[in-house]
Each structure stands twice: as C-alpha cells, then as structure tokens.
C-alpha cells in the first residue's frame, strides 16, 4: 500500500526561536483585519471593473448621464487593486512579524485605512468630479475621494511606523527574521514616498492645471512606492523558500545589507525637487533611479534563492505545500525577469511600457498571492481539508503566472509593431497584422489571468469565512499539518 502523495506532508520544522509559532490559538485579529481589507479591496475593484466594461457598451452606457462616471470607476479600480491591495497586505505581513498585535494604536490605524478605502469607493459617485489618469496614483479630483486616499495612506503609514518600532527587538512572529528585514525596508520606502510627495508639493507653483499637478506630485512618490513593492516581493521570496526547505535563505545581517543597498539610492528622491518639481532633474532623475537602482539587488537576491534551492534539492517528491509555494515563487520570479527584459526594450511611447509594468506588478501580485495562502493556512479556523487549500494553490498560482505572461506578451508584441499606449476604442488605430496579433494574444492572456484572480479570491474567501465561527489552531499546527494516516490500496 502506498501513502497518498497529494497530502500536505509536514515541512521541516525549525527552532521556535526562528519564529515559526505564533500566539496560541490565533493569527491575531489585527493581521486578519489587514488581510480582510486587502482581499476586500480586490473584490470591490472587480465589481467596479464591471462598470468600466458597461461604459464600452453603446446602449448600456447611455443609462448613465455623467460622462465621467466610468473613468471614475477606473480610477477607484486601480487604487483598490494596486494601492490598497499591496499596502494593506504588506501591513498584514508586518503585523505577523510579531507574536502580539500592535495594540490600540495599530487598531486605530487599521480603522483609518479601512475607512479611507470605503470613502475612496464612495468618491466614484461624486457627480461631476473629474477623473485624473495620472501615472502611479490616478485620482478623482474631488474632496471625498482625496480625503479617502489621504486617510488610507495615513493609516498605512501609522501601522508601518508601529511595525518599525516593534522590529527593533527582532521578529518573533509568523514571518521569520530575514524576510522581516525586507518588510521593514518596504515600510521605509513608503515613508520615503511620503517625504518625496511633500517635497514635490513644495516645489510646485500655484494655480496649475489639475492633470499636471497630480502627474508631477505623484511621479517621485510613485517611484518610491515601486521600491516598496519590490522589497516586499523579495521578502516573500525569502519567506516562501524558507518555508519550503526548512532553512533560511539569508540571515538577518546579510539581508539588512542587501535591502539597504536597494533603499539607499532612493533616499535621493526628495532631493530631486530642490530645483523645482517641474525641473527636468526631478522627472528624469526618478526615471534613472528606477532604471538602474532596482534590478541589481533583485538579481542578486534571485541568484541566492536559486543557489539555495540547488543546495536543498530533494530526491523524493516534495510535499504538496512546498510544491505550491515553489510554483508561486517561480511564477513571480519569471514575471519579474520578463519585466526587466521588456523595460530594457522600451524605445518610445507604445505598449511596451504597459507590458513592462504589468509584468513587474504581476510578479509582485503573484508573490503576495503565494504569501496569502501561507497566512490563511496559519490562521486556521477553517473547516476545509488543508490538502484542498494547497491543491487549489498549486493550480491557481501557475494559471495566474501563465495568463499574466501571455497578457504581457501580447502587449509587448503590439508595442514592437508600434501600437500606442493609453488609446482605447475609437482612439485606438490598429494598422497592421502584428498589432492585431498582439491585441488578440493580450486578450487571451488577460482572460486567463482574470480567471485565476477570481479563483484566488474564491479560495481565500472560502478559507476566511471560518474565522467568524471557529477559533484558530496554533500557527505551527495549521501551517505544518501532520500527514494524513489513511492510505490507498495500489
């Protein structure tokens, strides 16, 4: 008789000092709250995208008297699916670097961020408000939306500050010490974005057109936020591989060196505004920092991760949990490398640019999806067989990676043949077979990635529904389930 091979066999355990075990009976409620905010933002973003689709249908679009309604939905969709999802999830991971929650101040920060996300969504219905499709952070130029956006980032910054203060004593929670350094670096990068935003505002002349004002005020901070995304993605890579092999990829000291090398050049971002925010130094300087200041450290960390995997090859089949986690890591790393290659190929304003950033953001998103499975497994409080969760993860994560890669490939193919970016419907002039092929490939990949995204939300919501009914088991027991003892006859 052979034991079933698809069970989530226990991963190698680590000493308790490495932070495998969390507080008895729970992943604390604050971390669950941030995770709920992150996942809820994706759900609402998906619903808003339906209105964007309706805006393209001639008959149905006439039902809405406000011509900007659909663009406002697009703005809210982008902010919820990128800003709220990314930084609420990073906040959840930072909360899990410590055994205990951050106390009343941390709960207040969560309430502020959640309230801000709700207010941003309400801003969609601000009749007559102008949507500004600025790079990095598009906005609705209305006090309701802007208040929500500010409140969300205020809550995030408050939680990040609490986390940075708490990490001075080291990590003792679910997230191990090495990856915690990367999460701390992500928090610092968000603070750099905040300082850069204040400096950019101080360097802007008064009475500017709204589109120019938001474009330049968010240009530098947007680049700093990309650094935060990369730091968090690398932290997840380290965590996933440590969980898969039972040994850390990096100890805290070398991790601190590498993440410092990634962060330090970007401390110059606020200084780029000294000659004025409209000066070319600000715009081109931030671009050059993005071009040269990120990929070297990412390649070094990726090389260390691959070397770690080579040293810990297993002759037998890997446990189901490890296979799912490694699938997420491989997809995230592949999309990131794809993004680097496409970024090096950009020569003009065509769809190679969105191909580059959709690959890069896809790598971050896939890393966070992978980590989300670890968090919900650790939280327990579910009536689902753990094998069911990890089987779903092993299939969903590669589907998203493949769909997003095909989507990006279509964008890139169209860009090679000169397809213009930010052109839709009647503004989009398709002149060659190459552009048609690129759009077709993009559509196929986009559908696959969207299906994988919906599948991810289904798996997450199926798991977390149990949080309302059952107390969570110890973190170590939920994350490293014991093998099932029943067997199948051969």
C-alpha positions in Angstrom: 0.0 0.0 0.0 1.2 3.5 -0.9 0.5 6.6 1.1 -1.3 9.3 -0.7 1.1 11.6 -2.4 -1.1 14.7 -2.5 -1.4 15.2 1.2 0.2 18.4 2.7 3.1 16.5 4.3 4.7 18.4 7.1 7.6 20.7 6.1 10.8 20.6 8.0 10.4 22.3 11.3 12.6 25.0 12.7 13.6 26.0 16.1 11.0 28.1 18.0 13.4 31.0 18.1 13.1 31.4 14.3 9.6 32.5 14.6 7.6 29.5 13.4 5.0 29.5 16.1 2.7 32.4 16.6 0.4 33.2 19.6 -1.5 30.2 20.8 -4.9 29.7 19.1 -4.7 32.6 16.7 -3.1 34.7 14.0 -4.1 37.9 15.8 -7.2 39.7 14.8 -5.3 42.8 13.6 -3.4 40.8 11.0 -6.7 39.2 9.9 -8.2 42.7 9.6 -5.5 43.9 7.3 -5.7 40.8 5.2 -9.5 41.2 5.1 -9.0 44.8 3.9 -6.6 43.7 1.2 -8.8 40.9 -0.1 -12.0 43.1 0.2 -10.3 45.8 -1.9 -9.8 43.2 -4.7 -13.5 42.2 -4.6 -14.7 45.8 -4.8 -12.2 46.5 -7.5 -13.6 43.6 -9.5 -17.1 44.9 -9.2 -16.1 48.4 -10.3 -14.4 46.9 -13.3 -17.9 45.7 -14.4 -18.9 49.4 -14.7 -15.8 50.1 -16.8 -17.0 47.3 -19.2 -20.5 48.7 -19.2 -19.1 52.1 -20.3 -17.9 50.4 -23.5 -21.3 49.0 -24.4 -23.2 51.6 -26.6 -26.7 51.0 -25.3 -26.0 50.4 -21.7 -23.6 53.3 -21.4 -26.4 55.7 -22.2 -28.1 54.8 -18.9 -25.5 57.0 -17.0 -25.9 60.7 -17.5 -22.5 61.5 -16.1 -19.9 61.0 -18.9 -17.0 60.7 -16.3 -18.7 58.0 -14.2 -16.9 55.1 -15.9 -13.5 56.8 -15.7 -14.0 57.4 -12.0 -14.8 53.7 -11.7 -11.5 53.0 -13.4 -9.6 55.3 -11.1 -11.1 53.7 -8.0 -10.5 50.2 -9.5 -6.8 51.0 -10.0 -6.3 52.4 -6.5 -8.1 49.5 -4.8 -6.5 46.7 -6.9 -3.0 48.2 -6.5 -2.5 50.7 -3.7 -5.0 49.2 -1.2 -4.3 45.6 -2.0 -0.5 46.0 -1.9 -0.1 48.2 1.2 -2.8 46.6 3.2 -1.2 43.2 2.5 2.2 44.4 3.5 0.7 45.8 6.7 -0.8 42.3 7.4 2.7 40.7 6.9 4.3 43.4 9.1 1.7 42.7 11.8 2.7 39.0 11.6 6.4 39.7 12.3 5.4 40.0 16.0 3.6 37.5 18.2 1.2 40.1 19.5 -0.8 42.8 17.7 0.3 46.5 17.8 -2.3 47.5 20.4 -4.9 50.3 20.3 -2.8 52.5 18.0 -2.5 49.7 15.5 -6.2 49.1 15.6 -6.9 52.8 15.0 -4.5 52.7 12.0 -6.4 49.8 10.6 -9.7 51.6 11.1 -8.4 54.7 9.3 -7.1 52.7 6.4 -10.3 50.8 6.0 -12.4 53.9 6.3 -10.2 55.6 3.7 -10.8 52.7 1.3 -14.5 53.0 1.8 -14.5 56.7 1.3 -12.5 56.4 -1.9 -15.1 54.0 -3.2 -17.9 56.4 -2.3 -16.0 59.1 -4.3 -16.9 57.2 -7.5 -20.4 58.7 -7.1 -19.2 62.3 -6.8 -21.3 63.6 -9.7 -19.3 65.9 -12.0 -15.9 65.2 -10.4 -13.1 65.0 -12.9 -11.0 61.8 -13.0 -7.3 62.4 -13.5 -5.5 59.4 -15.0 -2.0 60.4 -13.6 0.8 57.8 -13.5 1.2 55.7 -10.4 -1.7 57.1 -8.5 -4.7 58.2 -10.6 -7.2 60.3 -8.7 -10.7 61.7 -8.7 -10.3 65.5 -8.3 -13.0 65.8 -5.5 -12.6 66.2 -1.7 -14.4 63.0 -1.0 -12.0 60.8 -2.9 -8.9 62.7 -1.9 -9.9 62.5 1.7 -10.3 58.7 1.4 -6.9 58.4 -0.3 -5.2 60.5 2.4 -6.9 58.6 5.2 -5.9 55.3 3.8 -2.2 56.2 3.4 -2.2 57.9 6.9 -3.4 54.6 8.4 -0.8 52.6 6.4 2.0 54.9 7.5 0.9 54.8 11.1 0.9 50.9 11.1 4.3 50.9 9.3 5.7 53.2 11.9 4.4 50.9 14.7 6.0 47.9 12.9 9.3 49.6 12.5 9.4 50.5 16.2 8.5 46.9 17.2 11.1 45.3 14.9 13.9 46.9 16.8 13.7 44.0 19.2 13.7 41.4 16.4 11.0 39.3 14.7 9.3 36.6 16.8 6.1 36.1 14.9 5.0 34.1 11.9 7.3 35.8 9.4 10.9 34.9 10.1 13.8 37.3 10.8 15.3 37.5 7.3 12.1 38.2 5.4 11.1 40.7 8.2 14.1 42.8 7.2 12.7 43.1 3.7 9.2 44.0 5.0 10.8 46.7 7.2 12.6 48.0 4.1 9.3 48.2 2.3 7.9 50.3 5.1 10.8 52.6 5.0 10.3 53.0 1.2 6.7 54.1 1.8 7.9 56.7 4.2 10.4 57.9 1.6 7.4 58.2 -0.8 5.6 60.4 1.7 8.6 62.7 2.2 9.0 62.9 -1.6 5.4 63.8 -2.0 5.7 66.7 0.5 8.9 67.9 -1.2 7.2 67.7 -4.7 4.2 69.7 -3.4 6.5 72.4 -2.0 8.3 72.7 -5.4 5.1 73.1 -7.5 3.9 76.5 -8.5 0.4 77.6 -7.6 -2.6 77.6 -9.9 -1.5 74.7 -12.0 -3.9 72.6 -14.2 -5.1 69.6 -12.2 -3.7 67.0 -14.6 -0.2 68.5 -14.5 -0.4 69.0 -10.7 -1.2 65.3 -9.9 1.2 63.9 -12.5 4.2 65.7 -11.1 3.2 65.5 -7.4 2.9 61.7 -7.7 5.8 61.0 -10.1 8.6 60.8 -7.5 6.5 59.2 -4.8 5.3 56.6 -7.3 8.8 55.5 -7.9 9.4 55.1 -4.2 6.3 53.0 -3.9 7.6 50.7 -6.6 10.7 50.2 -4.5 8.4 49.3 -1.5 6.7 46.8 -3.7 9.9 45.2 -4.8 11.2 45.0 -1.2 8.0 43.2 0.0 8.2 40.9 -3.0 11.8 39.9 -2.2 10.8 39.4 1.4 8.0 37.0 0.3 10.5 35.1 -1.8 12.8 34.6 1.2 9.9 33.5 3.3 8.5 31.1 0.8 11.8 29.4 0.3 12.5 29.2 4.0 9.1 27.5 4.5 9.7 25.1 1.6 13.2 24.0 2.6 13.1 24.5 6.4 16.3 26.6 6.3 16.7 30.4 5.8 18.0 31.8 2.5 19.5 34.8 4.3 20.3 35.6 7.9 19.2 39.0 9.1 22.6 40.7 8.7 23.2 39.9 5.0 19.5 40.6 4.4 20.0 44.1 6.0 23.0 44.8 3.8 21.1 43.8 0.6 17.9 45.7 1.4 19.9 48.7 2.4 21.7 48.7 -0.9 18.3 48.7 -2.6 16.9 51.5 -0.4 19.8 53.9 -0.1 19.9 55.4 -3.7 16.2 56.2 -3.4 16.7 58.5 -0.4 17.8 61.0 -3.1 14.2 61.2 -4.4 13.1 64.1 -2.2 16.3 66.0 -3.1 15.5 65.9 -6.8 12.9 68.6 -6.2 15.4 71.1 -4.9 15.4 73.0 -8.3 11.6 72.8 -8.5 9.3 69.9 -9.2 8.9 71.0 -12.9 12.7 70.9 -13.4 13.9 68.0 -15.6 16.1 66.8 -12.8 13.0 65.6 -10.9 11.4 63.8 -13.7 14.5 62.2 -15.3 16.2 61.6 -12.0 13.4 59.5 -10.7 13.3 57.6 -14.0 17.0 56.9 -13.9 16.8 55.6 -10.3 14.1 53.2 -11.4 16.1 52.1 -14.4 19.4 51.4 -12.5 18.6 51.3 -8.8 16.3 48.3 -8.6 17.3 45.4 -10.8 20.9 44.7 -9.5 19.8 43.8 -5.9 16.8 41.8 -7.3 19.1 39.7 -9.4 21.5 39.1 -6.5 18.6 38.0 -4.3 17.2 35.8 -7.0 20.6 34.3 -7.5 20.9 33.5 -3.8 17.4 32.0 -3.9 18.2 29.7 -6.8 21.5 28.7 -5.2 19.6 27.9 -2.0 17.2 25.7 -4.0 20.0 23.9 -5.7 21.6 23.1 -2.3 18.3 21.8 -0.9 17.3 19.6 -3.8 15.3 16.6 -2.7 15.5 13.2 -4.5 11.9 12.3 -3.5 8.7 14.1 -4.3 8.3 17.4 -2.5 5.4 17.9 -0.1 2.3 19.4 -1.6 2.7 22.6 0.4 6.3 23.1 -0.9 5.3 22.4 -4.5 2.5 25.1 -4.3 4.9 27.6 -2.7 7.7 27.0 -5.2 5.2 27.3 -8.1 4.3 30.8 -6.8 8.0 31.7 -6.4 8.8 30.5 -9.9 6.0 32.5 -11.4 6.8 35.6 -9.5 10.5 35.4 -10.4 9.7 34.7 -14.1 7.4 37.7 -14.4 9.9 39.9 -12.7 12.7 38.9 -15.1 10.3 39.3 -18.0 9.6 42.9 -16.8 13.3 43.7 -16.7 13.8 42.5 -20.2 10.8 44.4 -21.6 11.9 47.5 -19.7 15.3 47.4 -21.4 13.5 47.2 -24.8 11.4 50.4 -24.4 12.3 53.0 -27.0 9.1 55.1 -27.3 5.6 55.6 -26.1 4.0 52.3 -27.1 2.5 49.3 -25.4 6.0 48.0 -24.4 5.6 50.4 -21.4 2.4 48.8 -20.0 3.9 45.4 -20.9 6.8 46.2 -18.7 4.8 47.4 -15.7 2.2 44.7 -16.0 5.0 42.1 -15.8 6.6 43.8 -12.8 3.3 44.3 -10.9 2.3 40.8 -11.9 5.4 39.5 -10.2 4.6 41.4 -7.0 0.9 40.3 -7.1 1.8 36.6 -7.6 4.3 36.8 -4.7 1.5 38.3 -2.4 -1.0 35.6 -3.6 1.5 32.9 -2.6 2.1 34.5 0.8 -1.7 34.9 1.3 -2.0 31.1 1.2 0.6 30.8 4.0 -1.3 33.4 6.1 -4.7 31.8 5.8 -3.2 28.4 6.4 -1.6 29.7 9.5 -4.8 31.4 10.6 -6.6 28.1 10.5 -10.2 28.5 11.6 -11.5 26.7 8.6 -13.5 23.6 8.0 -11.7 22.8 4.7 -9.2 19.9 4.4 -5.7 21.5 4.2 -5.0 19.4 1.2 -7.8 21.1 -0.6 -6.4 24.5 0.0 -2.9 23.6 -1.1 -4.1 21.7 -4.2 -6.0 24.8 -5.2 -2.9 26.9 -4.7 -0.7 24.6 -6.7 -3.1 25.0 -9.7 -4.2 28.6 -9.3 -0.8 30.2 -8.9 0.7 28.8 -12.2 -2.5 29.7 -14.0 -2.1 33.3 -13.0 1.6 33.3 -13.9 0.8 31.9 -17.4 -2.1 34.1 -18.0 -0.3 37.3 -17.0 2.8 36.3 -19.0 0.6 35.8 -22.1 -1.2 39.1 -21.5 2.2 40.9 -21.2 3.5 39.1 -24.3 0.5 40.5 -26.3 1.2 44.0 -25.1 4.8 43.6 -26.0 4.1 42.3 -29.4 1.7 45.2 -30.2 4.4 47.6 -29.0 7.0 46.1 -31.3 4.7 47.0 -34.2 4.0 50.5 -32.8 0.7 50.1 -31.0 0.2 53.2 -29.0 -0.4 53.1 -25.2 -3.4 54.8 -23.5 -5.5 54.5 -26.6 -9.0 52.9 -26.4 -12.0 52.3 -28.6 -12.2 54.9 -31.4 -8.8 56.4 -30.4 -7.1 53.1 -31.0 -5.8 52.8 -34.6 -4.8 49.2 -35.4 -2.9 49.3 -38.7 -1.0 46.1 -39.1 -1.4 42.3 -38.6 1.2 42.5 -35.9 -0.9 44.9 -33.8 -4.0 42.7 -34.3 -2.0 39.6 -33.2 -0.7 41.5 -30.2 -4.2 42.6 -29.1 -5.5 39.0 -29.6 -2.8 37.4 -27.5 -3.3 40.1 -24.9 -7.0 39.4 -24.7 -6.4 35.6 -24.3 -3.9 36.1 -21.6 -6.0 38.7 -19.8 -8.9 36.4 -19.7 -6.8 33.6 -18.2 -5.2 36.0 -15.6 -8.7 37.3 -14.7 -10.0 33.8 -14.2 -7.0 33.0 -12.0 -7.6 36.1 -10.0 -11.3 35.2 -9.4 -10.2 31.7 -8.4 -7.7 33.2 -5.9 -10.5 35.2 -4.3 -12.8 32.2 -4.2 -10.1 30.1 -2.4 -9.3 33.0 0.0 -13.0 33.8 0.9 -13.7 30.1 1.3 -11.0 29.8 3.9 -11.5 33.0 5.9 -15.3 32.5 6.3 -14.4 30.1 9.1 -12.8 32.9 11.1 -16.2 34.0 12.2 -17.1 30.6 13.6 -14.1 28.7 14.8 -11.1 29.6 16.9 -7.8 29.1 15.0 -5.5 26.3 16.0 -1.9 27.1 16.9 0.0 28.6 14.0 2.6 25.9 13.8 0.0 23.2 13.6 -2.0 24.9 10.9 1.0 25.8 8.7 2.7 22.5 9.1 -0.1 20.0 9.1 0.6 16.4 10.0 0.3 13.8 7.2 -3.0 12.0 6.9 -2.7 8.5 8.1 -5.2 6.8 5.7 -3.8 5.1 2.6 -5.0 4.0 -0.8 -4.5 0.5 -2.0 -2.4 0.1 -5.0 
